[in-house]
Amino acid sequence: MSAGRKILLLHDAGDAPEGLDAIAEAMRALGDEVVLRPCAEPYDAVLDALAAVDSVVFWR
């Protein structure tokens, strides 16, 4: 991925998996805008987050 992208790191409902925060910080250090979000209700907020980014990574 090139620097400066808007990336959504989507994960299962609940707390983010261990280590995902560190991955997000490393991506931010490369210049990416990273949003960490659970795939959980309210789903309209998840859809809005999907529409606002260039790339989505689903992490389990």
N, CA, C and O atoms as CSV, one atom per row, in Angstrom:
chain,resi,resn,atom,element,x,y,z
A,1,MET,N,N,0.838,-1.177,0.000
A,1,MET,CA,C,0.000,0.000,0.000
A,1,MET,C,C,0.883,1.240,0.000
A,1,MET,O,O,1.951,1.250,0.612
A,2,SER,N,N,0.447,2.254,-0.668
A,2,SER,CA,C,1.216,3.489,-0.695
A,2,SER,C,C,0.830,4.380,0.481
A,2,SER,O,O,-0.284,4.299,0.998
A,3,ALA,N,N,1.752,5.217,0.888
A,3,ALA,CA,C,1.521,6.114,2.017
A,3,ALA,C,C,0.433,7.122,1.680
A,3,ALA,O,O,0.226,7.468,0.517
A,4,GLY,N,N,-0.257,7.584,2.710
A,4,GLY,CA,C,-1.270,8.596,2.539
A,4,GLY,C,C,-2.662,8.080,2.246
A,4,GLY,O,O,-3.556,8.861,1.923
A,5,ARG,N,N,-2.856,6.796,2.350
A,5,ARG,CA,C,-4.184,6.230,2.086
A,5,ARG,C,C,-5.036,6.284,3.347
A,5,ARG,O,O,-4.520,6.354,4.462
A,6,LYS,N,N,-6.354,6.250,3.145
A,6,LYS,CA,C,-7.306,6.144,4.249
A,6,LYS,C,C,-7.681,4.676,4.355
A,6,LYS,O,O,-8.238,4.098,3.422
A,7,ILE,N,N,-7.370,4.075,5.501
A,7,ILE,CA,C,-7.549,2.637,5.674
A,7,ILE,C,C,-8.442,2.370,6.880
A,7,ILE,O,O,-8.257,2.957,7.946
A,8,LEU,N,N,-9.404,1.487,6.701
A,8,LEU,CA,C,-10.266,1.038,7.785
A,8,LEU,C,C,-9.816,-0.352,8.190
A,8,LEU,O,O,-9.835,-1.276,7.376
A,9,LEU,N,N,-9.410,-0.507,9.446
A,9,LEU,CA,C,-9.103,-1.825,9.999
A,9,LEU,C,C,-10.351,-2.269,10.757
A,9,LEU,O,O,-10.609,-1.818,11.873
A,10,LEU,N,N,-11.098,-3.135,10.148
A,10,LEU,CA,C,-12.361,-3.617,10.686
A,10,LEU,C,C,-12.105,-4.946,11.383
A,10,LEU,O,O,-11.391,-5.801,10.860
A,11,HIS,N,N,-12.690,-5.115,12.565
A,11,HIS,CA,C,-12.506,-6.366,13.309
A,11,HIS,C,C,-13.841,-6.831,13.874
A,11,HIS,O,O,-14.819,-6.083,13.887
A,12,ASP,N,N,-13.868,-8.082,14.344
A,12,ASP,CA,C,-15.086,-8.627,14.941
A,12,ASP,C,C,-15.548,-7.745,16.094
A,12,ASP,O,O,-14.762,-6.984,16.658
A,13,ALA,N,N,-16.833,-7.854,16.439
A,13,ALA,CA,C,-17.390,-7.081,17.547
A,13,ALA,C,C,-16.599,-7.333,18.827
A,13,ALA,O,O,-16.034,-8.408,19.026
A,14,GLY,N,N,-16.573,-6.341,19.670
A,14,GLY,CA,C,-15.814,-6.432,20.912
A,14,GLY,C,C,-14.487,-5.706,20.778
A,14,GLY,O,O,-14.297,-4.874,19.892
A,15,ASP,N,N,-13.577,-6.040,21.678
A,15,ASP,CA,C,-12.265,-5.397,21.666
A,15,ASP,C,C,-11.468,-5.804,20.440
A,15,ASP,O,O,-11.654,-6.889,19.889
A,16,ALA,N,N,-10.582,-4.921,20.025
A,16,ALA,CA,C,-9.696,-5.213,18.892
A,16,ALA,C,C,-8.773,-6.369,19.259
A,16,ALA,O,O,-8.342,-6.474,20.408
A,17,PRO,N,N,-8.466,-7.239,18.298
A,17,PRO,CA,C,-7.543,-8.345,18.558
A,17,PRO,C,C,-6.185,-7.823,19.039
A,17,PRO,O,O,-5.765,-6.721,18.688
A,18,GLU,N,N,-5.529,-8.624,19.832
A,18,GLU,CA,C,-4.219,-8.255,20.373
A,18,GLU,C,C,-3.250,-7.934,19.235
A,18,GLU,O,O,-3.136,-8.683,18.265
A,19,GLY,N,N,-2.570,-6.827,19.376
A,19,GLY,CA,C,-1.572,-6.435,18.393
A,19,GLY,C,C,-2.090,-5.550,17.273
A,19,GLY,O,O,-1.299,-4.963,16.535
A,20,LEU,N,N,-3.409,-5.445,17.134
A,20,LEU,CA,C,-3.961,-4.650,16.034
A,20,LEU,C,C,-3.682,-3.157,16.218
A,20,LEU,O,O,-3.469,-2.439,15.241
A,21,ASP,N,N,-3.683,-2.695,17.461
A,21,ASP,CA,C,-3.347,-1.291,17.722
A,21,ASP,C,C,-1.931,-0.978,17.259
A,21,ASP,O,O,-1.683,0.084,16.687
A,22,ALA,N,N,-1.005,-1.893,17.503
A,22,ALA,CA,C,0.388,-1.693,17.089
A,22,ALA,C,C,0.508,-1.656,15.568
A,22,ALA,O,O,1.291,-0.879,15.021
A,23,ILE,N,N,-0.263,-2.493,14.893
A,23,ILE,CA,C,-0.255,-2.493,13.424
A,23,ILE,C,C,-0.794,-1.160,12.906
A,23,ILE,O,O,-0.242,-0.584,11.969
A,24,ALA,N,N,-1.869,-0.678,13.516
A,24,ALA,CA,C,-2.445,0.606,13.111
A,24,ALA,C,C,-1.437,1.735,13.315
A,24,ALA,O,O,-1.301,2.603,12.452
A,25,GLU,N,N,-0.737,1.734,14.438
A,25,GLU,CA,C,0.265,2.773,14.705
A,25,GLU,C,C,1.405,2.716,13.697
A,25,GLU,O,O,1.894,3.756,13.257
A,26,ALA,N,N,1.832,1.518,13.330
A,26,ALA,CA,C,2.904,1.376,12.336
A,26,ALA,C,C,2.462,1.920,10.982
A,26,ALA,O,O,3.249,2.546,10.272
A,27,MET,N,N,1.213,1.681,10.630
A,27,MET,CA,C,0.687,2.195,9.361
A,27,MET,C,C,0.587,3.718,9.399
A,27,MET,O,O,0.855,4.392,8.404
A,28,ARG,N,N,0.199,4.252,10.557
A,28,ARG,CA,C,0.134,5.713,10.704
A,28,ARG,C,C,1.523,6.327,10.582
A,28,ARG,O,O,1.683,7.408,10.014
A,29,ALA,N,N,2.522,5.638,11.115
A,29,ALA,CA,C,3.900,6.131,11.027
A,29,ALA,C,C,4.374,6.211,9.575
A,29,ALA,O,O,5.280,6.980,9.258
A,30,LEU,N,N,3.766,5.423,8.705
A,30,LEU,CA,C,4.093,5.456,7.276
A,30,LEU,C,C,3.303,6.529,6.526
A,30,LEU,O,O,3.478,6.712,5.322
A,31,GLY,N,N,2.435,7.235,7.250
A,31,GLY,CA,C,1.683,8.321,6.637
A,31,GLY,C,C,0.249,8.002,6.290
A,31,GLY,O,O,-0.443,8.832,5.701
A,32,ASP,N,N,-0.212,6.815,6.645
A,32,ASP,CA,C,-1.596,6.441,6.351
A,32,ASP,C,C,-2.530,6.951,7.440
A,32,ASP,O,O,-2.139,7.072,8.602
A,33,GLU,N,N,-3.756,7.246,7.057
A,33,GLU,CA,C,-4.809,7.583,8.011
A,33,GLU,C,C,-5.547,6.279,8.294
A,33,GLU,O,O,-6.167,5.705,7.398
A,34,VAL,N,N,-5.481,5.813,9.537
A,34,VAL,CA,C,-6.021,4.497,9.882
A,34,VAL,C,C,-7.124,4.644,10.925
A,34,VAL,O,O,-6.954,5.315,11.943
A,35,VAL,N,N,-8.260,4.000,10.648
A,35,VAL,CA,C,-9.382,3.966,11.578
A,35,VAL,C,C,-9.578,2.519,11.999
A,35,VAL,O,O,-9.655,1.626,11.155
A,36,LEU,N,N,-9.659,2.289,13.294
A,36,LEU,CA,C,-9.901,0.963,13.859
A,36,LEU,C,C,-11.358,0.921,14.293
A,36,LEU,O,O,-11.801,1.789,15.046
A,37,ARG,N,N,-12.114,-0.076,13.830
A,37,ARG,CA,C,-13.542,-0.111,14.141
A,37,ARG,C,C,-14.044,-1.549,14.211
A,37,ARG,O,O,-13.671,-2.384,13.385
A,38,PRO,N,N,-14.902,-1.840,15.213
A,38,PRO,CA,C,-15.524,-3.163,15.243
A,38,PRO,C,C,-16.648,-3.250,14.218
A,38,PRO,O,O,-17.323,-2.259,13.936
A,39,CYS,N,N,-16.839,-4.425,13.673
A,39,CYS,CA,C,-17.960,-4.672,12.766
A,39,CYS,C,C,-19.142,-5.070,13.649
A,39,CYS,O,O,-19.387,-6.252,13.888
A,40,ALA,N,N,-19.861,-4.067,14.124
A,40,ALA,CA,C,-20.948,-4.284,15.070
A,40,ALA,C,C,-21.984,-3.179,14.894
A,40,ALA,O,O,-21.740,-2.181,14.217
A,41,GLU,N,N,-23.127,-3.372,15.506
A,41,GLU,CA,C,-24.176,-2.364,15.441
A,41,GLU,C,C,-23.678,-1.075,16.072
A,41,GLU,O,O,-22.890,-1.146,17.016
A,42,PRO,N,N,-24.083,0.081,15.618
A,42,PRO,CA,C,-25.014,0.335,14.531
A,42,PRO,C,C,-24.333,0.172,13.170
A,42,PRO,O,O,-23.302,0.786,12.898
A,43,TYR,N,N,-24.917,-0.648,12.344
A,43,TYR,CA,C,-24.301,-0.979,11.061
A,43,TYR,C,C,-24.266,0.193,10.087
A,43,TYR,O,O,-23.425,0.218,9.188
A,44,ASP,N,N,-25.162,1.162,10.248
A,44,ASP,CA,C,-25.085,2.326,9.362
A,44,ASP,C,C,-23.789,3.093,9.587
A,44,ASP,O,O,-23.251,3.682,8.650
A,45,ALA,N,N,-23.280,3.095,10.816
A,45,ALA,CA,C,-21.992,3.731,11.103
A,45,ALA,C,C,-20.850,2.958,10.446
A,45,ALA,O,O,-19.880,3.558,9.982
A,46,VAL,N,N,-20.961,1.633,10.406
A,46,VAL,CA,C,-19.949,0.812,9.733
A,46,VAL,C,C,-19.964,1.111,8.236
A,46,VAL,O,O,-18.909,1.260,7.619
A,47,LEU,N,N,-21.156,1.200,7.654
A,47,LEU,CA,C,-21.261,1.513,6.222
A,47,LEU,C,C,-20.702,2.895,5.910
A,47,LEU,O,O,-20.047,3.082,4.884
A,48,ASP,N,N,-20.955,3.862,6.782
A,48,ASP,CA,C,-20.385,5.200,6.596
A,48,ASP,C,C,-18.862,5.148,6.638
A,48,ASP,O,O,-18.193,5.806,5.842
A,49,ALA,N,N,-18.314,4.363,7.572
A,49,ALA,CA,C,-16.856,4.226,7.676
A,49,ALA,C,C,-16.284,3.569,6.421
A,49,ALA,O,O,-15.215,3.957,5.951
A,50,LEU,N,N,-16.988,2.578,5.880
A,50,LEU,CA,C,-16.540,1.918,4.650
A,50,LEU,C,C,-16.501,2.893,3.478
A,50,LEU,O,O,-15.587,2.847,2.654
A,51,ALA,N,N,-17.489,3.767,3.407
A,51,ALA,CA,C,-17.576,4.710,2.295
A,51,ALA,C,C,-16.515,5.810,2.368
A,51,ALA,O,O,-16.217,6.453,1.361
A,52,ALA,N,N,-15.948,6.027,3.553
A,52,ALA,CA,C,-15.021,7.144,3.752
A,52,ALA,C,C,-13.551,6.785,3.546
A,52,ALA,O,O,-12.685,7.649,3.683
A,53,VAL,N,N,-13.255,5.526,3.219
A,53,VAL,CA,C,-11.851,5.102,3.122
A,53,VAL,C,C,-11.514,4.584,1.728
A,53,VAL,O,O,-12.392,4.311,0.910
A,54,ASP,N,N,-10.198,4.459,1.488
A,54,ASP,CA,C,-9.705,3.904,0.225
A,54,ASP,C,C,-9.611,2.385,0.269
A,54,ASP,O,O,-9.835,1.704,-0.732
A,55,SER,N,N,-9.271,1.861,1.463
A,55,SER,CA,C,-9.034,0.420,1.608
A,55,SER,C,C,-9.616,-0.078,2.919
A,55,SER,O,O,-9.674,0.649,3.910
A,56,VAL,N,N,-10.045,-1.338,2.902
A,56,VAL,CA,C,-10.584,-1.979,4.099
A,56,VAL,C,C,-9.828,-3.273,4.334
A,56,VAL,O,O,-9.617,-4.064,3.414
A,57,VAL,N,N,-9.422,-3.479,5.588
A,57,VAL,CA,C,-8.799,-4.735,5.994
A,57,VAL,C,C,-9.659,-5.291,7.117
A,57,VAL,O,O,-9.880,-4.617,8.123
A,58,PHE,N,N,-10.149,-6.523,6.952
A,58,PHE,CA,C,-10.909,-7.166,8.022
A,58,PHE,C,C,-9.974,-8.103,8.759
A,58,PHE,O,O,-9.371,-8.992,8.158
A,59,TRP,N,N,-9.854,-7.902,10.061
A,59,TRP,CA,C,-8.901,-8.648,10.878
A,59,TRP,C,C,-9.663,-9.490,11.883
A,59,TRP,O,O,-10.545,-8.995,12.584
A,60,ARG,N,N,-9.312,-10.776,11.945
A,60,ARG,CA,C,-9.943,-11.674,12.928
A,60,ARG,C,C,-8.953,-12.105,13.952
A,60,ARG,O,O,-9.295,-12.862,14.861
